[in-house]
Amino acid sequence: MRGSVLGAAGAAAATVLPTQQAQAATGLAMLSYPATRLANIADLVENQPMDIGYPDADSPGILVKLGAAVEGGVGPDRDIVAYSVLCPHKGFYMSYHAADKTLNCPGHFSRFDCEKGGQQIWGHATQNLPQFALRVDDKGDIHAEGADELIYGRLSNVLQG
């Protein structure tokens, strides 16, 4: 009986409250790091990752030209993205799999889709892969300017501000 009363009250509230109040605002929590030049567009070969270090040499990542426009992609074809290659679950070094454009963790088999903003598609990780915010200047130089997720093992994740 109590459940049906609560259900009826919830249904009544849903019909009275405006839809806008029921929707949560979403947004990325961008972590600021110093802008760093990673490469030039001319240095990239489609679907072959380039090793990078961002926000510093102790934080391995990849820069890759995927060959098709993706959300968050930069460059003339909007297909250049960069990610940390440290698995957000336990920090294992991940490898790029060109056939399905994923980053794969050898530790607990988490997989992340590079065409979908580093979204986790399998495994033990509890967050998506950190994608680096990129900018391309008028010379074709690619600069990283932040990350949209916490980078595994970095004190700066909690000490920013």
NORWOFEN-V473580 format. One record per residue. N is the residue number from 0. RES is the residue in three letters. OMEGA is omega as a letter, one per 40 degrees, with the letter a starting at -180 (* if undefined). Layout:
N&RES&OMEGA, N&RES&OMEGA
This chain:
0&MET&a, 1&ARG&a, 2&GLY&a, 3&SER&i, 4&VAL&i, 5&LEU&i, 6&GLY&i, 7&ALA&i, 8&ALA&i, 9&GLY&i, 10&ALA&i, 11&ALA&i, 12&ALA&a, 13&ALA&i, 14&THR&a, 15&VAL&a, 16&LEU&i, 17&PRO&a, 18&THR&a, 19&GLN&a, 20&GLN&a, 21&ALA&a, 22&GLN&i, 23&ALA&i, 24&ALA&i, 25&THR&i, 26&GLY&i, 27&LEU&i, 28&ALA&a, 29&MET&i, 30&LEU&a, 31&SER&i, 32&TYR&i, 33&PRO&i, 34&ALA&a, 35&THR&i, 36&ARG&a, 37&LEU&a, 38&ALA&i, 39&ASN&i, 40&ILE&a, 41&ALA&a, 42&ASP&a, 43&LEU&i, 44&VAL&a, 45&GLU&i, 46&ASN&i, 47&GLN&a, 48&PRO&i, 49&MET&i, 50&ASP&i, 51&ILE&i, 52&GLY&i, 53&TYR&e, 54&PRO&i, 55&ASP&a, 56&ALA&i, 57&ASP&a, 58&SER&a, 59&PRO&i, 60&GLY&i, 61&ILE&i, 62&LEU&a, 63&VAL&i, 64&LYS&a, 65&LEU&i, 66&GLY&i, 67&ALA&a, 68&ALA&i, 69&VAL&i, 70&GLU&a, 71&GLY&i, 72&GLY&i, 73&VAL&a, 74&GLY&a, 75&PRO&a, 76&ASP&a, 77&ARG&a, 78&ASP&a, 79&ILE&a, 80&VAL&i, 81&ALA&a, 82&TYR&i, 83&SER&i, 84&VAL&i, 85&LEU&a, 86&CYS&a, 87&PRO&i, 88&HIS&a, 89&LYS&i, 90&GLY&i, 91&PHE&i, 92&TYR&a, 93&MET&i, 94&SER&a, 95&TYR&i, 96&HIS&a, 97&ALA&a, 98&ALA&i, 99&ASP&i, 100&LYS&i, 101&THR&i, 102&LEU&a, 103&ASN&a, 104&CYS&i, 105&PRO&a, 106&GLY&a, 107&HIS&i, 108&PHE&i, 109&SER&i, 110&ARG&a, 111&PHE&a, 112&ASP&a, 113&CYS&i, 114&GLU&a, 115&LYS&i, 116&GLY&a, 117&GLY&a, 118&GLN&i, 119&GLN&i, 120&ILE&i, 121&TRP&i, 122&GLY&a, 123&HIS&a, 124&ALA&a, 125&THR&i, 126&GLN&i, 127&ASN&a, 128&LEU&i, 129&PRO&i, 130&GLN&a, 131&PHE&i, 132&ALA&a, 133&LEU&i, 134&ARG&i, 135&VAL&i, 136&ASP&a, 137&ASP&i, 138&LYS&a, 139&GLY&i, 140&ASP&a, 141&ILE&a, 142&HIS&i, 143&ALA&a, 144&GLU&i, 145&GLY&i, 146&ALA&a, 147&ASP&i, 148&GLU&i, 149&LEU&i, 150&ILE&a, 151&TYR&i, 152&GLY&a, 153&ARG&i, 154&LEU&a, 155&SER&i, 156&ASN&a, 157&VAL&a, 158&LEU&i, 159&GLN&i, 160&GLY&*
